[in-house]
Amino acid sequence: MTEPTSNRRTFAIISHPDAGKTTLTEKLLLNGGAIHLAGQVKARGAARRARSDWMKIEQQRGISVTSSVMTFAREFDGLGEITFNLLDTPGHEDFSEDTYRTLTAVDSAIMVIDAAKGIEPQTRKLFEVCRMRNVPIITFVNKVDREGRPVYEILDEVADALALDVSPQSWPVGMGGLFEGILDLASGRISRPEGDSREFLGKVDYEPVPAEFAEEIELGQMGYPEFDLEAYRHGDLTPVFFGSALKNFGVAELIEAIARLAPPPRPQPSSNTLGEAGVIEPTDKEVTGFIFKVQANMDPMHRDRIAFMRLVSGTFKRGMKLTPSGSGKPMAVHSPILFFAQDREIADEAMPGDIIGIPNHGTLRVGDTLSEANKVRFTGLPNFAPEILRRVQLKDPTKTKQLRKALDDLSEEGVIQVFYPEIGSQWIVGVVGQLQLEVLISRLEAEYKVAAVLEGAPFDTARWIKGSDAALRDFAEFNKSNLAKDRDGDPVFMARSVWDVSYQQERNPELTFSATKER
């Protein structure tokens, strides 16, 4: 703990919908001292939702569709004060693109698994995103106070399905109706349920494990590898904790594990302005960072736009000038923001690993690198080919200008992609999941006062095309009705089917048809 950046832990929570991620987020904030009552984050009754779920459609449907940032700090024996940057990612399967970009900004992740359901499709998908970037994962098996699958079955499924070594750090003493608490394997302490609610209120004892569970737990300790810090930080091993976020079991141990085991800010892959690859260390003096998310209208009263920047190196000071790679024009960052969901405060200083919000009027976009010298570019923030394409039809044709503004805003956030056909005037929006279309219509009406409907488009998917000017001209001559430009002006082939993509690739070997576009 000698480097000034080593007291930062920037992490995300990933899970399948309904695994308990939002509840766990709240309890981590409670245990981290960021809030003092659970009711400060969750409302009651039909509006029951986490503080980080602020968008209208999130409130109505009880799901998270945006990524929020929550920063808090806590003291730990032997470590001093640790600052946590918790990125609350969308759990819904239709928001993998926004989730992916958020995962580029973290150094580790907590994977939440429902004890009754095990590894679910969305969990596996998000895990693969983490694996692409070697993001180390701590596993939290939730809801063990309810009836669930046998512990061995869950651990073996994590090991087999995700090709990870698993190292249990705690063990449930019974499940469901037989639940008697959580055993911490390192200390031998058992956290016991208390009162009618059977919550964990702080009662911990060293009593022997009940005989009917002792053999199972002893075999469990022998049957799985011991924790290896290097293997975990390399993404090869996951420590596994069991608990109940709702009843507050295992949460304190989890936040302790993040503080003691999770890595501090890691080096980030980059290239220089000549395209030569390299890495930027958090200890480098120059201030650098990258924009992984843009959110418009977080405060509907002020029509604001906030770019979320992950600071990679250097000590950021309020008011300093940074140059975005997109525009190349230096900008003074006068009002940087630290977040607690909807609450904000001005950040006078920020360190590598921190997430700051930069208010702007459209000058910053997802994928932009910000730096003092404008000589580096961070890599690894792609756009993905849309899986659903729709035409946008205005109910009031006089609102064309407002619609264009709204679509530009929302495409900058990564909620949608916008394509402008070479032939025809109707713009086409592309998304990776159906729910994004609902978000689009909801936000057009709520934030931009634009009423619109979505119509079927004659295309099934899209591919970015690259090649020589001559090859692109030849291709356009015969395929103009299938060509569009994205909001950057890059050419896009609008395909009627995946077969159509393959056919064009075969006929035009001098062109590349890409399902991703690196920013």
C-alpha positions as CSV (number, residue, x, y, z in Angstrom):
1,M,0.0,0.0,0.0
2,T,2.8,2.4,-0.9
3,E,1.5,4.0,-4.1
4,P,-1.1,6.8,-3.7
5,T,-3.4,5.1,-6.1
6,S,-3.5,1.8,-4.2
7,N,-6.4,2.8,-2.0
8,R,-8.9,2.8,-4.9
9,R,-11.2,-0.1,-5.6
10,T,-13.2,0.4,-8.8
11,F,-15.6,-2.4,-9.4
12,A,-18.9,-3.4,-10.9
13,I,-21.7,-5.8,-9.9
14,I,-22.8,-8.2,-12.6
15,S,-25.7,-10.6,-12.6
16,H,-28.7,-12.0,-14.3
17,P,-31.9,-10.1,-13.7
18,D,-33.6,-10.8,-10.3
19,A,-30.4,-12.4,-8.8
20,G,-30.4,-9.6,-6.1
21,K,-27.8,-7.2,-7.6
22,T,-29.8,-4.1,-6.7
23,T,-30.4,-5.2,-3.1
24,L,-26.7,-6.1,-2.7
25,T,-25.7,-2.7,-4.0
26,E,-27.8,-1.1,-1.3
27,K,-26.3,-3.3,1.4
28,L,-22.8,-2.6,0.3
29,L,-23.5,1.1,0.5
30,L,-25.0,0.6,4.0
31,N,-22.0,-1.4,5.2
32,G,-19.6,1.0,3.5
33,G,-21.1,3.9,5.5
34,A,-22.4,5.7,2.5
35,I,-26.0,5.5,3.8
36,H,-27.4,5.0,7.3
37,L,-30.8,3.5,6.7
38,A,-31.9,1.1,4.0
39,G,-34.9,3.4,3.4
40,Q,-32.5,6.1,2.1
41,V,-31.9,4.0,-1.0
42,K,-35.1,2.1,-1.4
43,A,-38.6,3.5,-1.6
44,R,-41.6,1.5,-0.4
45,G,-44.5,-0.2,-2.0
46,A,-44.9,-0.2,-5.8
47,A,-42.0,2.2,-6.2
48,R,-39.6,-0.1,-4.4
49,R,-36.3,0.5,-6.3
50,A,-32.7,1.3,-5.7
51,R,-31.6,4.9,-5.5
52,S,-29.4,4.3,-8.6
53,D,-32.5,3.4,-10.6
54,W,-33.7,6.9,-11.4
55,M,-35.1,6.8,-15.0
56,K,-38.9,6.7,-15.3
57,I,-39.0,3.4,-17.2
58,E,-36.7,1.9,-14.5
59,Q,-39.1,2.9,-11.8
60,Q,-42.1,1.5,-13.7
61,R,-40.5,-1.9,-14.5
62,G,-38.2,-2.3,-11.5
63,I,-35.1,-2.9,-13.5
64,S,-31.9,-1.0,-14.1
65,V,-31.4,0.2,-17.6
66,T,-28.6,2.8,-17.1
67,S,-25.2,2.6,-15.4
68,S,-24.8,4.6,-12.2
69,V,-21.7,5.4,-10.2
70,M,-21.5,5.5,-6.4
71,T,-18.4,6.6,-4.6
72,F,-17.8,6.0,-0.9
73,A,-15.0,5.5,1.5
74,R,-14.3,3.4,4.6
75,E,-11.5,2.6,7.1
76,F,-10.0,-0.9,7.3
77,D,-7.5,-2.2,9.8
78,G,-4.1,-2.4,8.3
79,L,-5.2,-0.7,5.0
80,G,-6.3,2.7,6.1
81,E,-9.1,4.4,4.2
82,I,-10.2,2.7,1.0
83,T,-12.2,4.6,-1.6
84,F,-14.7,2.5,-3.5
85,N,-16.1,3.4,-6.9
86,L,-19.1,1.1,-7.4
87,L,-20.5,1.0,-11.0
88,D,-24.0,-0.3,-10.9
89,T,-24.5,-1.9,-14.3
90,P,-27.7,-2.8,-16.2
91,G,-28.7,-6.3,-15.4
92,H,-31.3,-6.7,-18.1
93,E,-30.2,-8.8,-21.0
94,D,-31.1,-6.1,-23.6
95,F,-28.4,-3.8,-22.3
96,S,-25.2,-5.7,-22.9
97,E,-23.6,-2.9,-24.9
98,D,-23.9,-0.3,-22.1
99,T,-22.8,-3.0,-19.6
100,Y,-19.8,-3.9,-21.7
101,R,-18.6,-0.3,-21.9
102,T,-19.0,0.0,-18.1
103,L,-16.9,-3.1,-17.6
104,T,-14.1,-1.4,-19.5
105,A,-13.9,1.1,-16.7
106,V,-13.6,-1.3,-13.7
107,D,-10.7,-3.2,-12.2
108,S,-12.7,-6.0,-10.8
109,A,-16.3,-7.3,-10.6
110,I,-18.7,-9.1,-8.2
111,M,-20.7,-11.8,-9.9
112,V,-24.1,-12.4,-8.1
113,I,-25.7,-15.8,-8.5
114,D,-29.1,-16.9,-7.3
115,A,-28.6,-20.0,-5.0
116,A,-31.7,-21.6,-6.5
117,K,-30.8,-20.9,-10.2
118,G,-27.1,-21.0,-10.5
119,I,-25.4,-19.8,-13.7
120,E,-28.0,-18.1,-15.9
121,P,-27.6,-17.0,-19.6
122,Q,-27.0,-13.3,-18.8
123,T,-24.4,-14.2,-16.0
124,R,-22.5,-16.2,-18.5
125,K,-22.6,-13.5,-21.1
126,L,-21.3,-10.8,-18.7
127,F,-18.6,-13.2,-17.4
128,E,-17.3,-13.6,-21.0
129,V,-17.0,-9.8,-21.2
130,C,-15.0,-9.8,-18.0
131,R,-12.8,-12.6,-19.3
132,M,-12.0,-10.7,-22.5
133,R,-10.4,-8.0,-20.3
134,N,-9.0,-10.4,-17.6
135,V,-11.2,-8.6,-15.0
136,P,-10.9,-10.6,-11.7
137,I,-14.2,-11.8,-10.3
138,I,-15.5,-12.4,-6.7
139,T,-18.6,-14.6,-6.7
140,F,-21.4,-14.0,-4.3
141,V,-24.0,-16.8,-4.1
142,N,-27.2,-14.9,-2.9
143,K,-30.5,-16.0,-1.3
144,V,-29.0,-19.0,0.7
145,D,-31.7,-18.4,3.4
146,R,-34.2,-19.7,0.8
147,E,-34.4,-23.1,-0.7
148,G,-31.6,-23.5,-3.1
149,R,-29.4,-26.0,-4.9
150,P,-26.7,-28.0,-3.0
151,V,-23.6,-26.0,-2.4
152,Y,-21.3,-28.5,-4.2
153,E,-23.6,-28.3,-7.2
154,I,-23.3,-24.5,-7.4
155,L,-19.6,-24.5,-6.9
156,D,-19.0,-27.2,-9.5
157,E,-21.3,-25.4,-12.0
158,V,-19.3,-22.1,-11.6
159,A,-16.1,-24.1,-12.1
160,D,-17.3,-26.1,-15.1
161,A,-19.5,-23.5,-16.9
162,L,-17.0,-20.6,-16.5
163,A,-13.8,-22.7,-16.6
164,L,-12.6,-21.1,-13.4
165,D,-11.0,-22.5,-10.2
166,V,-13.4,-21.9,-7.3
167,S,-12.2,-21.2,-3.7
168,P,-15.0,-21.0,-1.2
169,Q,-14.3,-18.5,1.5
170,S,-17.6,-19.1,3.5
171,W,-20.2,-21.8,3.7
172,P,-23.9,-21.8,4.4
173,V,-24.9,-23.8,7.5
174,G,-28.0,-25.2,6.0
175,M,-30.3,-23.6,3.4
176,G,-33.9,-22.5,3.3
177,G,-35.9,-23.7,6.3
178,L,-32.7,-25.4,7.8
179,F,-30.6,-22.2,7.4
180,E,-28.6,-21.6,10.6
181,G,-26.1,-19.0,9.4
182,I,-22.9,-18.4,7.4
183,L,-19.6,-19.9,8.5
184,D,-16.5,-17.8,7.7
185,L,-14.0,-20.5,6.8
186,A,-10.9,-18.5,7.7
187,S,-12.0,-17.4,11.2
188,G,-14.4,-20.2,12.1
189,R,-17.1,-17.6,13.1
190,I,-20.8,-18.3,12.3
191,S,-23.1,-15.3,11.6
192,R,-26.4,-16.3,13.1
193,P,-30.0,-15.2,12.1
194,E,-31.8,-13.3,14.8
195,G,-35.4,-12.4,15.7
196,D,-38.6,-13.0,13.8
197,S,-37.1,-11.6,10.6
198,R,-34.2,-14.0,10.8
199,E,-31.8,-11.2,9.7
200,F,-28.1,-10.9,10.6
201,L,-28.0,-8.2,13.2
202,G,-24.4,-8.7,14.4
203,K,-24.6,-12.0,16.4
204,V,-21.4,-13.9,15.6
205,D,-20.2,-17.0,17.6
206,Y,-17.5,-19.6,17.6
207,E,-19.8,-22.5,18.5
208,P,-19.0,-25.7,16.6
209,V,-20.8,-26.3,13.4
210,P,-23.9,-28.5,14.0
211,A,-22.9,-32.1,13.4
212,E,-25.3,-32.7,10.5
213,F,-23.4,-30.0,8.5
214,A,-19.9,-30.5,9.8
215,E,-18.8,-33.3,7.4
216,E,-20.2,-31.5,4.3
217,I,-18.2,-28.4,5.2
218,E,-15.0,-30.2,6.0
219,L,-15.2,-32.1,2.7
220,G,-15.8,-28.8,1.0
221,Q,-12.7,-27.2,2.4
222,M,-10.6,-30.2,1.3
223,G,-12.2,-30.5,-2.2
224,Y,-11.5,-27.0,-3.5
225,P,-8.2,-25.1,-3.9
226,E,-7.0,-22.6,-1.4
227,F,-7.3,-19.0,-2.3
228,D,-4.4,-17.7,-4.5
229,L,-4.2,-13.9,-4.9
230,E,-2.2,-14.0,-8.1
231,A,-4.6,-16.5,-9.8
232,Y,-7.6,-14.4,-8.7
233,R,-6.1,-11.1,-10.0
234,H,-5.2,-12.9,-13.3
235,G,-8.8,-14.0,-13.8
236,D,-8.1,-17.7,-13.3
237,L,-9.7,-18.2,-9.8
238,T,-12.8,-16.8,-8.1
239,P,-13.2,-16.7,-4.4
240,V,-16.8,-17.6,-3.5
241,F,-18.9,-16.1,-0.7
242,F,-22.3,-17.2,0.3
243,G,-25.0,-15.0,1.8
244,S,-28.3,-13.2,1.7
245,A,-28.2,-9.5,0.6
246,L,-31.8,-9.0,1.8
247,K,-31.1,-10.4,5.2
248,N,-27.6,-8.8,5.4
249,F,-25.6,-12.1,5.6
250,G,-22.1,-12.1,4.0
251,V,-22.2,-8.5,3.0
252,A,-19.6,-7.3,5.5
253,E,-17.3,-10.1,4.5
254,L,-17.8,-9.2,0.8
255,I,-16.8,-5.6,1.2
256,E,-13.8,-6.6,3.3
257,A,-12.8,-9.0,0.4
258,I,-13.0,-6.2,-2.1
259,A,-10.8,-4.0,0.1
260,R,-8.2,-6.6,0.7
261,L,-8.2,-8.8,-2.4
262,A,-9.5,-6.8,-5.3
263,P,-6.8,-5.0,-7.3
264,P,-6.1,-1.3,-7.2
265,P,-6.2,0.6,-10.5
266,R,-4.7,-1.4,-13.3
267,P,-2.7,-0.4,-16.4
268,Q,-4.9,0.4,-19.4
269,P,-4.2,-0.7,-23.0
270,S,-3.5,2.3,-25.3
271,S,-1.8,3.4,-28.5
272,N,0.0,6.6,-29.4
273,T,-1.0,9.0,-32.1
274,L,1.0,6.9,-34.5
275,G,-1.0,3.8,-33.7
276,E,1.8,2.1,-31.7
277,A,0.4,-0.1,-28.9
278,G,1.4,0.4,-25.3
279,V,0.0,0.6,-21.7
280,I,-0.6,3.6,-19.4
281,E,0.4,2.9,-15.8
282,P,-1.7,4.5,-13.0
283,T,1.6,5.9,-11.6
284,D,2.3,7.9,-14.8
285,K,2.4,11.7,-14.1
286,E,0.3,12.9,-17.1
287,V,-3.4,13.0,-16.4
288,T,-5.2,10.7,-18.8
289,G,-8.7,9.1,-18.9
290,F,-11.4,7.9,-21.2
291,I,-15.1,8.4,-21.6
292,F,-17.0,5.2,-21.2
293,K,-20.5,6.6,-20.9
294,V,-22.5,9.8,-21.7
295,Q,-25.8,10.4,-19.9
296,A,-28.1,13.2,-21.0
297,N,-30.8,14.7,-18.8
298,M,-29.9,13.1,-15.5
299,D,-31.5,16.3,-14.1
300,P,-34.5,17.0,-16.4
301,M,-34.8,20.5,-14.9
302,H,-31.5,21.5,-16.4
303,R,-31.2,19.5,-19.6
304,D,-27.7,18.5,-18.7
305,R,-25.2,16.1,-20.3
306,I,-22.7,14.3,-18.3
307,A,-19.7,12.4,-19.7
308,F,-18.4,9.7,-17.3
309,M,-14.6,9.6,-17.3
310,R,-12.4,6.8,-15.8
311,L,-9.2,8.4,-14.7
312,V,-6.3,6.3,-15.7
313,S,-3.2,8.2,-14.6
314,G,-2.0,11.4,-12.9
315,T,-3.7,13.5,-10.3
316,F,-6.6,15.4,-11.7
317,K,-7.2,18.9,-10.3
318,R,-10.4,20.9,-10.8
319,G,-10.0,23.5,-13.5
320,M,-7.1,21.8,-15.4
321,K,-7.2,21.7,-19.2
322,L,-7.5,18.3,-21.0
323,T,-7.8,17.6,-24.7
324,P,-10.4,15.2,-26.0
325,S,-9.2,12.9,-28.8
326,G,-12.4,13.5,-30.7
327,S,-12.2,17.2,-31.2
328,G,-8.5,17.9,-30.5
329,K,-9.4,21.1,-28.8
330,P,-8.3,21.7,-25.1
331,M,-11.1,22.2,-22.7
332,A,-11.0,23.4,-19.1
333,V,-12.8,21.0,-16.7
334,H,-14.3,23.5,-14.2
335,S,-17.1,21.5,-12.6
336,P,-16.1,17.9,-12.4
337,I,-18.6,15.8,-10.4
338,L,-18.4,12.9,-8.0
339,F,-21.5,10.8,-7.8
340,F,-23.7,9.0,-5.3
341,A,-26.5,7.9,-7.7
342,Q,-28.5,11.1,-8.2
343,D,-26.6,13.1,-5.6
344,R,-23.5,14.9,-6.8
345,E,-20.7,17.0,-5.4
346,I,-17.9,19.0,-7.0
347,A,-14.6,17.0,-7.2
348,D,-11.6,19.2,-6.5
349,E,-9.3,16.3,-7.0
350,A,-9.4,12.8,-8.4
351,M,-7.0,9.9,-8.5
352,P,-6.5,7.0,-10.9
353,G,-9.4,4.6,-10.6
354,D,-11.9,7.4,-9.8
355,I,-14.9,8.1,-12.0
356,I,-15.7,11.8,-12.5
357,G,-18.6,13.4,-14.4
358,I,-17.8,16.2,-16.8
359,P,-20.7,18.4,-17.8
360,N,-20.5,19.3,-21.5
361,H,-22.7,20.3,-24.5
362,G,-22.0,17.4,-26.8
363,T,-18.2,17.9,-27.1
364,L,-17.4,14.6,-25.3
365,R,-18.4,11.2,-26.7
366,V,-18.1,7.5,-25.7
367,G,-14.6,6.3,-26.5
368,D,-12.9,9.7,-26.3
369,T,-9.5,9.8,-24.6
370,L,-8.8,12.9,-22.5
371,S,-5.2,13.8,-21.8
372,E,-2.9,16.7,-21.1
373,A,-0.6,16.2,-24.1
374,N,-3.1,14.6,-26.5
375,K,-0.6,11.9,-27.5
376,V,-2.3,8.7,-26.3
377,R,-5.5,6.9,-27.2
378,F,-7.2,4.2,-25.1
379,T,-8.4,1.2,-26.9
380,G,-11.1,-1.4,-26.4
381,L,-14.4,0.5,-26.5
382,P,-16.2,-0.9,-29.5
383,N,-19.7,-0.3,-30.9
384,F,-21.6,-3.5,-31.7
385,A,-23.6,-4.3,-34.7
386,P,-27.3,-3.8,-33.9
387,E,-29.6,-6.9,-33.7
388,I,-32.8,-4.9,-34.2
389,L,-33.4,-2.1,-36.7
390,R,-36.4,0.2,-36.9
391,R,-37.5,3.3,-38.8
392,V,-38.5,6.3,-36.7
393,Q,-41.9,7.9,-37.7
394,L,-42.8,11.3,-36.2
395,K,-46.4,11.8,-35.1
396,D,-45.8,15.6,-35.6
397,P,-43.7,16.3,-38.7
398,T,-42.8,19.8,-37.4
399,K,-40.6,18.1,-34.7
400,T,-37.9,16.9,-37.1
401,K,-35.3,19.2,-35.6
402,Q,-36.1,18.0,-32.1
403,L,-36.0,14.4,-33.2
404,R,-32.6,14.8,-34.8
405,K,-31.3,16.4,-31.5
406,A,-32.8,13.6,-29.4
407,L,-31.4,10.8,-31.6
408,D,-27.9,12.4,-31.6
409,D,-28.1,12.7,-27.8
410,L,-29.2,9.1,-27.3
411,S,-26.7,7.7,-29.7
412,E,-23.9,9.5,-27.9
413,E,-25.0,7.7,-24.7
414,G,-24.9,4.3,-26.4
415,V,-28.7,3.7,-25.9
416,I,-29.2,3.5,-29.7
417,Q,-27.2,3.8,-32.9
418,V,-28.5,6.0,-35.7
419,F,-28.1,5.3,-39.4
420,Y,-28.8,7.8,-42.2
421,P,-29.6,6.0,-45.4
422,E,-28.0,7.1,-48.7
423,I,-31.5,6.8,-50.3
424,G,-34.6,7.9,-48.5
425,S,-35.2,10.3,-45.7
426,Q,-36.4,8.1,-42.8
427,W,-33.7,7.6,-40.2
428,I,-33.0,4.1,-38.9
429,V,-32.2,3.3,-35.3
430,G,-30.4,0.1,-34.3
431,V,-30.3,-1.6,-30.8
432,V,-29.0,-4.8,-29.4
433,G,-32.2,-5.6,-27.5
434,Q,-36.0,-4.9,-27.5
435,L,-36.1,-3.0,-24.2
436,Q,-33.9,-0.3,-25.7
437,L,-36.6,0.6,-28.1
438,E,-39.0,1.1,-25.2
439,V,-36.4,3.3,-23.5
440,L,-36.1,5.3,-26.7
441,I,-39.8,6.0,-27.1
442,S,-40.1,6.7,-23.3
443,R,-37.2,9.2,-23.3
444,L,-38.2,10.9,-26.5
445,E,-41.6,11.7,-25.0
446,A,-40.4,12.5,-21.4
447,E,-37.2,14.4,-22.1
448,Y,-37.6,15.9,-25.6
449,K,-41.5,16.2,-25.9
450,V,-41.3,14.2,-29.2
451,A,-44.0,11.7,-29.9
452,A,-42.9,9.0,-32.3
453,V,-43.6,5.4,-33.3
454,L,-41.2,2.8,-34.6
455,E,-41.9,0.9,-37.9
456,G,-40.3,-2.1,-39.3
457,A,-37.2,-1.6,-41.4
458,P,-36.3,-3.7,-44.5
459,F,-33.0,-4.6,-42.9
460,D,-32.0,-7.3,-40.4
461,T,-28.5,-6.2,-39.3
462,A,-25.7,-3.8,-40.2
463,R,-22.0,-4.0,-40.8
464,W,-19.3,-1.3,-40.9
465,I,-17.4,-1.5,-44.2
466,K,-13.8,-0.6,-44.8
467,G,-11.5,-0.7,-47.8
468,S,-9.9,1.5,-50.4
469,D,-11.8,4.5,-51.8
470,A,-12.0,2.8,-55.2
471,A,-13.4,-0.4,-53.7
472,L,-15.9,1.5,-51.7
473,R,-17.0,3.5,-54.7
474,D,-17.4,0.3,-56.8
475,F,-19.5,-1.3,-54.0
476,A,-21.7,1.8,-53.6
477,E,-22.4,1.8,-57.3
478,F,-24.4,-1.5,-57.1
479,N,-25.6,-1.3,-53.5
480,K,-26.6,2.3,-52.8
481,S,-30.0,1.4,-51.6
482,N,-28.4,-0.7,-48.9
483,L,-25.9,1.9,-47.7
484,A,-26.1,4.3,-44.9
485,K,-23.8,6.5,-42.8
486,D,-23.5,6.3,-39.0
487,R,-23.4,9.5,-37.0
488,D,-19.6,9.7,-37.5
489,G,-20.1,9.6,-41.3
490,D,-18.6,6.1,-41.6
491,P,-20.1,3.8,-44.3
492,V,-22.4,1.1,-43.1
493,F,-23.9,-1.8,-45.1
494,M,-27.5,-2.4,-44.2
495,A,-28.1,-6.1,-44.6
496,R,-31.4,-7.9,-45.1
497,S,-30.1,-11.0,-43.5
498,V,-26.9,-12.6,-42.1
499,W,-26.7,-14.6,-45.4
500,D,-26.7,-11.3,-47.3
501,V,-23.6,-10.2,-45.3
502,S,-21.8,-13.5,-46.2
503,Y,-22.8,-13.2,-49.8
504,Q,-21.4,-9.6,-50.1
505,Q,-18.2,-10.6,-48.3
506,E,-17.6,-13.4,-50.8
507,R,-18.3,-11.0,-53.8
508,N,-16.2,-8.2,-52.3
509,P,-13.0,-9.8,-50.8
510,E,-11.2,-6.4,-50.9
511,L,-13.7,-5.0,-48.3
512,T,-14.1,-5.9,-44.7
513,F,-17.6,-6.2,-43.2
514,S,-17.2,-5.7,-39.4
515,A,-19.7,-6.4,-36.6
516,T,-17.8,-4.1,-34.3
517,K,-16.4,-0.6,-34.7
518,E,-13.5,0.4,-32.5
519,R,-13.8,3.9,-31.0
